[in-house]
């Protein structure tokens, strides 16, 4: 009797082993088929094979390629007469622009055509009356508040982090006031980044006429995947004419007024002109997804804009994430690097690149281009900070100049090349921003703005220390080993 029981246990054990092996084979085949990045493919395969059960669960929680499956479609109902009018004006604008001797345009035509490609979302380059750089919360919030107070028709606002604090409540009260005045106010908040306002600010907004919805709401059943794919965008569009984009969330810590222990360095952008319509389109697609409503592209939200200057600032707005077929923002950065002739200035709080970005910077530096990278001296995550530093030695060897910001935490996501073009957005130079998060960036083809951003970069270097290759190679063997081990896990970060 005992031998029969043992045999039954062995038999069922073998059946379970065979079943697990078959499941593992199927999962591995799916990983190979579904994952774009080779490094991620290898990482998920090794994890699934050598960490039984947990590796498979991890892949299904965090590794499924939602870019390939598309979390939602960005198709909008567009008024056909408005579409034809816009296409006509765009064609006229492009004809005039491409026939000019505008130096930023001439040097970066390939970048413009890349981002205008239908496969990357057909992102048009558009003229604007005014583009303004805003540094830190103390510059942004007064300008943003004034713009919100002057809204006449609608306010569309979308943030990753919106806190129930001083500046959060100031903006909340303005939104409520404008809604009560008859202005349409729509508010999207990330359900993870802004989790603290669900039962406070959001309830007060909705009770007073503001339409508010979480983006990709986190539920227990879909916790892992919804946690993994976050809306990192910061967008404000007012009356379809004025808009804001950049790295600054709605939170008191972004205001350097002497009350915060940590100095917070960040950059934002105010646009007045046609590029606000590009941000409007992104917001409306996000709104239709998270609200389940269906607002259409018509004159109400896409007003006719009059150019008031003979020398407009040209901007291309690009979005990227699981709602795009390709990593648009990554491609824009790489192409801008490839087209640079003299200087590349990059600022990011997190640098965990894929191989293409790392090699583009190395090639640029080896080609004699002055490449400078500015990152925080102290990160807000030790593991991510170590992962960032794991890529430094290759860059330093090639001649890239790396600086660590000491004054506080630098959170800007910017680059400038040759004082010709500038980029301000929400995407860090890391795998998460390029592959997982919903992000948005603006590329400005304007020598004045590019010059201002370059000047601010060099001002930030006054509060930074440069890392030399000689000094960096003297790190302890333990530190080097830590970096190498953590770099193995960088595809998951």
C-alpha positions as CSV (number, residue, x, y, z in Angstrom):
1,X,0.0,0.0,0.0
2,X,2.8,2.3,0.9
3,X,4.7,1.6,-2.4
4,X,1.5,2.4,-4.4
5,X,1.2,5.8,-2.6
6,X,4.9,6.6,-3.3
7,X,4.4,5.6,-6.9
8,X,1.4,7.9,-7.2
9,X,3.4,10.8,-5.7
10,X,6.3,10.2,-8.1
11,X,3.8,9.9,-11.1
12,X,2.1,13.2,-10.2
13,X,5.4,14.8,-9.5
14,X,6.6,13.9,-13.0
15,X,3.4,15.1,-14.5
16,X,3.8,18.5,-12.8
17,X,7.4,18.7,-13.8
18,X,6.6,18.0,-17.5
19,X,3.7,20.5,-17.3
20,X,5.9,23.2,-15.8
21,X,8.6,22.6,-18.5
22,X,5.9,22.9,-21.3
23,X,4.6,26.1,-19.7
24,X,8.2,27.4,-19.4
25,X,8.9,26.7,-23.1
26,X,5.7,28.5,-24.1
27,X,6.6,31.5,-21.9
28,X,10.1,31.6,-23.3
29,X,8.8,31.5,-26.9
30,X,6.4,34.4,-26.0
31,X,9.3,36.4,-24.5
32,X,11.4,35.9,-27.6
33,X,8.5,36.9,-29.9
34,X,7.1,39.7,-27.9
35,X,10.1,41.7,-26.5
36,X,11.8,44.3,-28.7
37,X,15.0,44.8,-26.8
38,X,17.6,42.1,-27.0
39,X,18.9,42.9,-23.5
40,X,15.4,42.7,-22.0
41,X,14.7,39.4,-23.9
42,X,17.8,37.8,-22.4
43,X,17.1,39.2,-18.9
44,X,13.5,37.8,-18.9
45,X,14.6,34.5,-20.3
46,X,17.3,34.0,-17.7
47,X,14.9,35.1,-14.9
48,X,12.1,32.8,-16.1
49,X,14.5,29.8,-16.4
50,X,16.6,30.1,-13.3
51,X,14.0,31.5,-10.9
52,X,11.2,28.9,-11.2
53,X,7.7,30.2,-11.0
54,X,8.6,33.7,-9.8
55,X,10.4,34.5,-13.0
56,X,7.3,33.6,-15.1
57,X,5.0,35.6,-12.8
58,X,7.4,38.6,-13.0
59,X,7.3,38.5,-16.8
60,X,3.5,38.4,-16.9
61,X,3.3,41.2,-14.4
62,X,5.9,43.6,-15.8
63,X,7.3,42.3,-19.1
64,X,4.4,42.1,-21.5
65,X,5.0,44.4,-24.4
66,X,2.1,46.8,-24.3
67,X,3.7,49.0,-27.0
68,X,3.1,46.1,-29.4
69,X,-0.5,45.5,-28.1
70,X,-1.4,49.2,-27.7
71,X,-3.2,50.0,-24.4
72,X,-5.5,52.2,-26.4
73,X,-5.9,53.8,-29.8
74,X,-5.2,57.5,-30.3
75,X,-7.7,57.8,-33.1
76,X,-10.0,60.7,-32.6
77,X,-13.2,61.8,-34.3
78,X,-12.0,64.8,-36.4
79,X,-14.2,67.3,-38.1
80,X,-13.4,66.8,-41.8
81,X,-13.6,70.5,-42.7
82,X,-11.2,71.3,-39.8
83,X,-8.9,68.6,-40.9
84,X,-8.7,69.9,-44.5
85,X,-8.2,73.5,-43.3
86,X,-5.4,72.4,-41.0
87,X,-3.7,70.3,-43.7
88,X,-3.8,73.3,-46.0
89,X,-2.3,75.6,-43.5
90,X,0.3,73.1,-42.5
91,X,1.3,72.6,-46.2
92,X,1.6,76.4,-46.6
93,X,3.7,76.7,-43.4
94,X,6.0,73.9,-44.3
95,X,6.6,75.2,-47.9
96,X,7.6,78.6,-46.5
97,X,9.7,77.1,-43.7
98,X,11.6,74.6,-45.8
99,X,12.4,77.2,-48.4
100,X,13.9,79.5,-45.8
101,X,17.5,79.6,-44.6
102,X,16.5,79.0,-41.0
103,X,19.6,77.5,-39.6
104,X,18.0,75.2,-36.9
105,X,15.7,73.9,-39.6
106,X,18.3,73.4,-42.3
107,X,20.6,71.5,-39.9
108,X,17.9,69.3,-38.5
109,X,15.7,68.5,-41.5
110,X,16.2,64.7,-41.0
111,X,14.9,65.0,-37.4
112,X,11.9,67.0,-38.6
113,X,11.1,64.4,-41.3
114,X,11.6,61.5,-38.9
115,X,9.1,62.8,-36.4
116,X,6.7,63.8,-39.2
117,X,6.7,60.2,-40.4
118,X,3.3,58.5,-40.1
119,X,4.8,55.5,-38.4
120,X,5.9,57.8,-35.6
121,X,2.6,59.5,-35.3
122,X,2.8,62.3,-38.0
123,X,4.0,64.9,-35.5
124,X,3.9,68.2,-37.4
125,X,6.4,71.1,-36.9
126,X,4.2,74.1,-36.1
127,X,4.8,77.9,-35.7
128,X,4.1,79.7,-32.4
129,X,3.9,83.3,-31.3
130,X,5.8,82.7,-28.1
131,X,7.8,80.0,-26.4
132,X,9.1,80.6,-22.9
133,X,11.5,78.6,-20.7
134,X,10.5,78.5,-17.1
135,X,13.0,77.3,-14.5
136,X,11.9,75.7,-11.3
137,X,8.5,75.9,-9.6
138,X,9.0,79.4,-8.4
139,X,9.1,80.6,-12.1
140,X,6.5,78.2,-13.5
141,X,3.6,78.4,-11.0
142,X,3.0,82.2,-11.0
143,X,2.8,82.1,-14.9
144,X,0.6,78.9,-14.8
145,X,-1.7,80.4,-12.2
146,X,-2.2,83.6,-14.2
147,X,-2.9,81.6,-17.4
148,X,-5.4,79.5,-15.6
149,X,-7.2,82.5,-14.2
150,X,-7.6,84.0,-17.7
151,X,-9.1,80.8,-19.2
152,X,-12.3,81.6,-21.0
153,X,-13.5,78.4,-22.6
154,X,-11.7,75.3,-21.3
155,X,-8.8,74.0,-19.2
156,X,-7.3,70.6,-19.9
157,X,-4.8,69.6,-17.2
158,X,-2.9,66.3,-16.9
159,X,-0.3,65.5,-14.3
160,X,1.7,62.5,-13.0
161,X,2.0,64.0,-9.5
162,X,-0.6,66.4,-8.1
163,X,-0.3,66.9,-4.3
164,X,-2.7,68.0,-1.7
165,X,-0.4,70.8,-0.5
166,X,-0.1,74.5,-0.9
167,X,0.3,74.8,-4.6
168,X,-2.0,71.8,-5.2
169,X,-4.8,73.5,-3.3
170,X,-4.1,76.9,-5.0
171,X,-4.6,75.3,-8.4
172,X,-7.5,73.2,-7.2
173,X,-9.3,76.3,-6.1
174,X,-8.7,78.0,-9.4
175,X,-10.1,75.0,-11.3
176,X,-13.2,75.0,-9.1
177,X,-13.7,78.8,-9.6
178,X,-13.3,78.5,-13.4
179,X,-15.7,75.5,-13.5
180,X,-18.3,77.6,-11.6
181,X,-17.8,80.4,-14.1
182,X,-18.8,78.1,-16.9
183,X,-15.4,77.1,-18.2
184,X,-15.0,73.4,-19.1
185,X,-12.4,71.9,-16.8
186,X,-11.0,68.4,-17.4
187,X,-8.4,66.9,-15.1
188,X,-6.4,63.7,-15.6
189,X,-4.2,62.4,-12.7
190,X,-2.1,59.3,-12.6
191,X,-3.6,56.9,-10.2
192,X,-0.2,55.9,-8.8
193,X,1.7,59.1,-8.8
194,X,-1.3,61.1,-7.4
195,X,-2.8,58.4,-5.2
196,X,-2.9,60.7,-2.2
197,X,-5.6,63.0,-3.8
198,X,-8.2,60.3,-4.7
199,X,-10.3,60.9,-1.6
200,X,-9.5,64.6,-1.1
201,X,-8.7,66.9,-4.0
202,X,-10.4,64.7,-6.6
203,X,-13.7,64.5,-4.6
204,X,-13.7,68.2,-4.1
205,X,-13.1,68.9,-7.8
206,X,-15.8,66.6,-9.0
207,X,-18.3,67.9,-6.4
208,X,-17.7,71.4,-7.9
209,X,-18.1,70.8,-11.6
210,X,-14.6,69.7,-12.6
211,X,-14.5,66.5,-14.7
212,X,-11.7,64.4,-13.2
213,X,-10.5,60.8,-14.0
214,X,-7.6,58.7,-13.1
215,X,-5.3,57.4,-15.9
216,X,-5.0,53.6,-16.0
217,X,-6.8,53.2,-12.7
218,X,-5.0,50.7,-10.4
219,X,-7.2,47.7,-9.3
220,X,-6.2,44.7,-7.3
221,X,-6.7,42.2,-10.2
222,X,-4.5,44.2,-12.6
223,X,-2.2,45.8,-10.0
224,X,1.2,44.8,-11.4
225,X,0.7,45.8,-15.1
226,X,-1.2,49.0,-14.2
227,X,1.5,49.9,-11.7
228,X,4.1,49.4,-14.3
229,X,2.6,51.5,-17.1
230,X,2.3,55.0,-15.7
231,X,1.2,58.3,-17.2
232,X,4.3,60.5,-16.6
233,X,3.0,63.3,-18.8
234,X,2.6,66.9,-17.5
235,X,0.3,68.8,-19.8
236,X,-1.9,71.9,-19.5
237,X,-3.9,73.3,-22.4
238,X,-5.9,76.5,-22.0
239,X,-8.5,77.5,-24.6
240,X,-6.5,75.6,-27.2
241,X,-4.0,78.4,-27.5
242,X,-1.7,78.4,-24.4
243,X,-0.1,75.3,-23.1
244,X,2.6,74.0,-20.7
245,X,4.9,71.0,-20.8
246,X,7.9,69.9,-18.9
247,X,9.3,68.1,-15.8
248,X,7.6,70.0,-13.0
249,X,4.7,68.3,-11.1
250,X,2.2,70.1,-8.9
251,X,3.9,69.8,-5.6
252,X,5.4,72.3,-3.1
253,X,8.9,70.6,-3.2
254,X,9.4,72.1,-6.7
255,X,9.3,75.6,-5.2
256,X,12.6,76.8,-3.8
257,X,11.4,79.3,-1.3
258,X,13.7,78.4,1.5
259,X,11.2,76.2,3.2
260,X,12.3,72.9,1.6
261,X,15.5,71.2,2.7
262,X,16.3,70.0,-0.8
263,X,16.9,72.4,-3.7
264,X,14.8,71.1,-6.6
265,X,16.1,72.1,-10.1
266,X,13.7,71.6,-13.0
267,X,12.6,73.0,-16.3
268,X,9.3,73.7,-18.0
269,X,8.0,75.3,-21.2
270,X,5.1,77.6,-22.0
271,X,3.8,77.7,-25.5
272,X,1.5,80.2,-27.1
273,X,0.5,79.1,-30.6
274,X,-0.2,76.2,-32.9
275,X,1.9,73.6,-31.0
276,X,-0.7,73.9,-28.2
277,X,-3.0,72.0,-30.6
278,X,-0.5,69.1,-30.6
279,X,-0.7,68.9,-26.9
280,X,-4.5,69.3,-27.1
281,X,-4.7,66.2,-29.3
282,X,-2.5,64.1,-26.9
283,X,-4.7,65.2,-24.0
284,X,-7.9,64.4,-25.7
285,X,-6.8,60.9,-26.7
286,X,-5.7,60.3,-23.0
287,X,-9.1,61.7,-21.9
288,X,-11.2,59.5,-24.1
289,X,-9.2,56.5,-22.9
290,X,-9.4,57.1,-19.2
291,X,-12.9,58.7,-19.0
292,X,-14.7,56.4,-21.5
293,X,-16.1,59.6,-23.0
294,X,-15.7,60.6,-26.6
295,X,-14.8,64.3,-27.2
296,X,-14.2,65.2,-30.8
297,X,-11.6,67.3,-32.6
298,X,-13.6,70.4,-33.6
299,X,-13.3,74.2,-33.6
300,X,-14.4,74.3,-30.0
301,X,-11.1,72.8,-28.9
302,X,-8.9,73.6,-31.9
303,X,-9.5,77.3,-32.5
304,X,-8.0,79.3,-35.4
305,X,-4.8,80.9,-34.2
306,X,-3.4,84.1,-35.7
307,X,0.4,84.4,-35.9
308,X,1.4,87.8,-34.5
309,X,5.1,87.6,-35.5
310,X,7.1,87.4,-38.7
311,X,9.7,85.2,-36.8
312,X,7.7,82.4,-35.1
313,X,9.2,79.7,-32.9
314,X,8.8,76.3,-34.5
315,X,8.1,73.3,-32.2
316,X,7.4,69.6,-32.7
317,X,5.5,67.9,-29.9
318,X,6.1,64.1,-29.7
319,X,4.5,61.6,-27.4
320,X,5.7,58.1,-26.6
321,X,4.5,55.1,-24.6
322,X,2.4,52.0,-24.9
323,X,0.1,54.1,-27.1
324,X,2.7,54.5,-29.8
325,X,4.0,51.9,-32.3
326,X,7.7,52.9,-31.8
327,X,9.8,54.6,-29.1
328,X,9.4,58.0,-30.6
329,X,11.2,60.1,-28.0
330,X,14.2,57.7,-27.9
331,X,14.4,58.0,-31.7
332,X,14.2,61.8,-31.5
333,X,17.1,62.0,-29.0
334,X,19.3,59.6,-31.1
335,X,18.6,61.5,-34.3
336,X,19.4,64.9,-32.6
337,X,22.7,63.4,-31.4
338,X,23.5,62.2,-34.8
339,X,22.8,65.6,-36.4
340,X,24.8,67.6,-33.9
341,X,28.0,69.2,-35.3
342,X,29.7,70.8,-32.3
343,X,28.0,70.4,-29.0
344,X,25.5,68.2,-27.2
345,X,24.2,69.1,-23.7
346,X,22.0,66.6,-21.9
347,X,20.4,66.8,-18.5
348,X,18.6,63.9,-16.8
349,X,17.9,62.7,-13.3
350,X,18.2,59.1,-14.4
351,X,20.5,57.7,-17.1
352,X,19.8,54.0,-17.8
353,X,20.1,53.9,-21.6
354,X,19.5,51.2,-24.2
355,X,22.5,50.3,-26.3
356,X,21.6,52.5,-29.2
357,X,21.6,55.7,-27.1
358,X,24.8,54.8,-25.3
359,X,26.6,54.1,-28.5
360,X,25.3,57.3,-30.2
361,X,26.8,59.4,-27.4
362,X,30.1,57.4,-27.6
363,X,30.3,57.8,-31.4
364,X,29.5,61.6,-31.1
365,X,32.3,62.1,-28.6
366,X,34.8,60.0,-30.6
367,X,33.9,62.1,-33.6
368,X,35.1,65.2,-31.8
369,X,31.7,66.6,-30.7
370,X,31.7,68.2,-27.3
371,X,29.3,65.9,-25.4
372,X,28.3,66.9,-21.8
373,X,26.0,64.9,-19.5
374,X,24.6,66.4,-16.3
375,X,23.1,64.1,-13.6
376,X,22.5,64.4,-9.8
377,X,25.3,63.8,-7.4
378,X,22.8,62.1,-5.1
379,X,19.9,60.2,-6.5
380,X,16.5,59.6,-4.9
381,X,17.1,55.8,-5.2
382,X,20.5,54.2,-4.4
383,X,19.9,51.3,-6.7
384,X,18.8,53.4,-9.7
385,X,21.8,55.8,-8.9
386,X,24.2,52.9,-9.1
387,X,22.6,51.7,-12.3
388,X,23.1,55.1,-13.8
389,X,26.8,55.2,-12.8
390,X,27.3,51.7,-14.3
391,X,27.3,53.3,-17.7
392,X,29.8,56.1,-16.9
393,X,33.1,54.4,-17.6
394,X,32.4,53.7,-21.3
395,X,31.2,57.3,-21.8
396,X,34.3,58.8,-20.1
397,X,36.6,56.6,-22.0
398,X,35.1,57.9,-25.3
399,X,35.5,61.5,-24.1
400,X,32.0,62.3,-22.9
401,X,32.2,64.9,-20.1
402,X,30.0,63.9,-17.1
403,X,29.0,66.3,-14.3
404,X,27.3,65.6,-11.0
405,X,24.9,68.4,-9.7
406,X,25.7,69.1,-6.1
407,X,23.3,72.0,-5.2
408,X,20.3,69.7,-4.8
409,X,18.3,67.3,-7.0
410,X,18.3,68.0,-10.7
411,X,15.1,66.7,-12.2
412,X,15.2,68.4,-15.7
413,X,14.8,66.3,-18.8
414,X,16.4,68.5,-21.4
415,X,18.9,68.6,-24.2
416,X,20.3,71.2,-26.6
417,X,22.6,70.8,-29.6
418,X,24.8,73.4,-31.3
419,X,22.6,76.2,-29.8
420,X,20.2,75.4,-32.6
421,X,17.6,73.2,-31.1
422,X,16.3,72.5,-27.6
423,X,14.1,69.8,-26.0
424,X,12.1,70.0,-22.8
425,X,9.8,67.2,-21.8
426,X,8.9,64.5,-19.3
427,X,11.1,61.6,-20.4
428,X,14.2,60.6,-18.6
429,X,17.1,59.0,-20.5
430,X,16.2,55.6,-19.2
431,X,14.5,52.4,-20.4
432,X,11.4,53.0,-18.3
433,X,10.7,56.4,-20.0
434,X,11.4,55.0,-23.5
435,X,9.5,51.8,-23.2
436,X,6.9,51.8,-20.4
437,X,5.7,55.2,-19.4
438,X,3.4,57.5,-21.3
439,X,5.7,60.5,-22.0
440,X,5.7,63.7,-24.0
441,X,8.4,66.1,-25.2
442,X,8.7,69.3,-27.2
443,X,11.6,70.0,-29.6
444,X,12.1,73.7,-30.3
445,X,13.9,74.8,-33.5
446,X,14.8,78.3,-32.2
447,X,18.3,79.6,-31.7
448,X,17.2,82.0,-28.9
449,X,15.5,79.3,-26.9
450,X,18.4,76.8,-27.6
451,X,20.8,79.5,-26.5
452,X,18.9,80.2,-23.3
453,X,18.7,76.5,-22.4
454,X,22.5,76.1,-23.2
455,X,23.3,79.0,-20.9
456,X,21.2,77.5,-18.1
457,X,23.1,74.3,-18.6
458,X,26.4,76.0,-18.1
459,X,25.0,77.9,-15.1
460,X,24.1,74.5,-13.6
461,X,27.6,73.3,-14.1
462,X,28.8,76.0,-11.7
463,X,27.1,73.9,-9.0
464,X,28.4,70.6,-10.3
465,X,31.6,68.6,-10.1
466,X,33.1,66.9,-13.2
467,X,34.1,63.3,-13.1
468,X,37.3,62.4,-14.8
469,X,38.2,59.0,-16.2
470,X,41.3,58.8,-14.1
471,X,39.3,59.4,-10.9
472,X,36.5,57.2,-11.9
473,X,38.7,54.1,-12.7
474,X,40.0,54.3,-9.1
475,X,36.7,53.1,-7.7
476,X,36.9,50.2,-5.3
477,X,36.5,46.7,-6.7
478,X,33.5,46.2,-4.5
479,X,31.8,49.4,-6.1
480,X,32.6,48.2,-9.6
481,X,31.1,44.8,-8.9
482,X,28.0,46.4,-7.4
483,X,27.6,48.5,-10.6
484,X,28.1,45.5,-12.9
485,X,25.5,43.4,-11.0
486,X,22.9,46.2,-10.9
487,X,23.5,46.8,-14.6
488,X,22.4,43.3,-15.3
489,X,19.0,44.2,-13.9
490,X,18.8,47.6,-15.7
491,X,16.3,46.2,-18.3
492,X,13.8,45.9,-15.4
493,X,14.2,49.4,-14.1
